[in-house]
Amino acid sequence: MTRTEPRTGARAVPPGDLPGVRAQLRGVTADLAAGRNCLWLVTDAMVESGLADELYRGALFGTPVRVDVPPPPSPRARGPEPEREPATGEGDGWADGDGGARAAGDGGAWADGEGDGWADGEGDGWAAGDGGARAAGDGRAWADGDGGAWADGEGDGWADGDGGAWADGDDLPYLDLSDDGFDLDLGWSLDARAPRVPAPRTEQPGPRHDPHGLLARLAKELSVDADEAVATLVDPGRGRRPVVGVRAWTEPDDHDGGTSPGTGPGTGTRARGGAVERLFRLLAAAVKDAGLPPGERPRLLVVARLRDLPEPLPDELRHGLGDTAVHWWWGALGRLDTATAVAPILDHGPDTSGRDRDPLAERIRRAVRSETVVEICGPDLELARLLALEWDGAQHTLGAAVGRCLAAAPAPVPSACPPLRRIGALLRPGAELRQAWAAGAVVSWEGRLRAHVGVWHPAAPADGPQPAPDGDVRARLTALVSQAQQRVLAPWIEEARQRLAVRALGHLNRPVATLVADYADRPPAYLGGDPERAFLELQVGELLRAHVSGALALPPRDAALLRLLVTTRNVLAHRSVLYDRTLDELCAELSQADLRSA
């Protein structure tokens, strides 16, 4: 799913190249290679964006022997069932000859040739092509084409086709019944009443007889009947066992699905995932009966949303049904994945190639911008790409840019996220969080639970009014931006402090031991015998106090950098955000300090 970003011309990073995606693919393929079935649960947004299908193909086509079960055809592709419509030609339906009876041109309708009775084809009377109907040469008797009906020869008496029937050419058979004054209606009256013909019996379509069902499509790929599909997979004479891949989100609803309450046969409700559950159970039973070792078993790879399966099935599979490994798209993507996804967009920004630009300062600004996008968007790669394109890097435009991106991209609603009572994320979402996870409202981000930004930040279309963020929204956004700035700037601040301390050793106005004793708040005990090394451990605030008091006489540029480092560290330590002006000044001073150090 490689694509080109329209504004920058940069090619987006394929999901299969992201380290988190590769790690999950390795886990799935390792389980399949070990002979275990795999159920891979993904979110709704992954199916809508096509990422789930790409992951499915990456896992399935990484196996040497595989069966990719195709999705069922759409109802339009299947074609509607033929309906019986009025007709006057040779097709099914009603046709009127002379006497108002019914005739069938090709089966199952009524016609009148020239006389009373049933006719098929050209003759008067009753006729049947293949069996169980009636035929007569002259319109009065009954005939059987192939079994057990009435037949008429040319005279009175019994005539047997092949099943022992009788015929009377002139009269109905005589019954010796007592005359008790009551009329007995045997249903043989010929008062121009059209006899009733029962409709042919049809078997109710079941999961194995549905021509478009999961088992039928699997059987078609194996070139066998639907009832033989599972037996063929475990056949001892079969060579290498395949991995059977199923996209559960393409499977239709059924009336016969699952073990969930209210979804059994005859309940009248439509369930999802019944066919997938049956396939898991049938294959598990067949493998057990065949006694196949893990290395010789056929395996299932099912990629599904939570709502594509009966509710208890993932836990049943995890607890041992059919030796199945259940993988959740939970904590799969991390900071490195999102940063990798937005890197091509930021690397093609307008401010990276100017001759009058400071390359080191630009690199620090771009790193802060990238980390801010990553911190706000988390594992939502699509939202991260949009924000990287939309936001210019200025702090005062960030809130509006986030609102526009949330309006342009599908985002969960606040009601989809339950209250998060803990911070730590487990290996899989708990039962109380699964629906919120499926909707994308709750994610596992760097080992912690986190609500999607769309849950607490309002969306704001570009052509609509911009809502004023409340205090909670501003506080949340400030905390995320502060964390991003800390993550990028803290290493630069520490490195600059170390270099200032080294240069300050040549600008001391007092003995180094005295200066350490007077200005070090917590001098390291293990450096008590080495005052110079203890001086190099002084923090920026301690160095600034020594400079202000006159114990240390730094050059003006170093003193300005020291003051800027103290300000930056204090702002970030209180989870506040650096203003754009302060950030630009810091980036420029850090770049110049590196040049002075050289």
SULWO-V249351 format. One record per backbone hydrogen bond with DSSP energy under -0.5 kcal/mol. CO is the residue of the C=O (numbers start at 1). NH is the residue of the N-H. Records with the same first field share a line. If there is no record, write none. Layout:
CO=NH  NH
This chain:
3=12
5=9
10=5
14=17
15=18
18=22
19=23
20=24
21=25
22=26
23=27
24=28
25=29
26=30
27=31
28=32
29=33
30=34
31=36
32=35
37=325
38=40  302
39=41  327
40=304
41=329
42=306
43=47
44=48
45=49
46=50  51  52
47=50
50=54
51=55
52=56
53=57
54=58
55=59
56=60
57=61
60=63
65=243
67=69  245
74=78
75=79
83=85
91=105
93=110
94=87
95=97
102=111  119
103=110
109=104
110=95  103
111=113  119
119=104
120=122  123
126=136
143=135
150=135
157=167
159=161
167=157
175=177
178=180
183=185
184=186
190=192
193=195
196=198
206=210
209=211
210=213
213=217
214=218
215=219
216=220
217=221
218=222
219=223  224
220=223
225=228
226=229
228=232
229=233
230=234
232=235
235=238
242=244  299
243=67  245
244=301
245=69
246=248  303
247=250
248=251
254=271
260=263
264=267
269=271
271=254
273=277
274=278
275=279
276=280
277=281
278=282
279=283
280=284
281=285
282=286
283=287
284=288
285=289
286=290
287=291  292
293=296
294=297
299=244
300=38  302
301=246  303
302=40  304
303=248  249
304=42
305=308
306=309
310=313  314
312=316
313=317
314=318
315=319
316=321
317=320  324
320=322  323
322=37
323=37
325=39  327
327=41
328=330
334=338
335=339
336=340
337=341
338=342
339=343
340=344
342=346
343=347
344=348
345=348
346=349
349=352
354=357
357=359
358=362
359=363
360=364
361=365
362=366
363=367
364=368
365=369
366=370
367=371
368=372
369=373
370=374
371=375
372=376
373=377
374=378
377=380
379=381
380=384
381=385
382=386
383=387
384=388
385=389
386=390
387=391
394=397
395=398  399
397=401
398=402
399=403
400=404
401=405
402=406
403=407  460
404=408
405=409
413=416
414=417
416=418
419=421
423=449
430=433  434
431=434
433=437
434=438
435=439
436=441  442
437=440
438=44
441=452
443=445  450
444=446
445=448
447=425
448=445
450=443
452=455  456
453=456  457
461=464
465=467
467=469
470=474
471=475
472=476
473=477
474=478
475=479
476=480
477=481
478=482
479=483
480=484
481=485
482=486
483=487
484=488
485=489
486=490
488=492
489=493
490=494
491=495
492=496
493=497
494=498
495=499
496=500
497=501
498=502
499=503
500=504
501=505
502=505
503=506
504=507
505=508
507=553
511=515
512=516
513=517
514=518
515=519
516=520
519=521
520=523
524=527
525=528
527=530
530=534
531=535
532=536
533=537
534=537
535=538
539=543
540=544
541=545
542=546
543=547
544=548
545=549
546=550  551  552
547=550
551=509  510
552=554
555=559
556=560
557=561
558=562
559=563
560=564
561=565
562=566
563=567
564=568
565=569
566=570
567=571
568=572
569=573
570=574
571=574  576
572=575
579=583
580=584
581=585
582=586
583=587
584=588
585=589
586=590
587=591
588=592
589=593
590=594
591=595
592=596
593=597
594=598
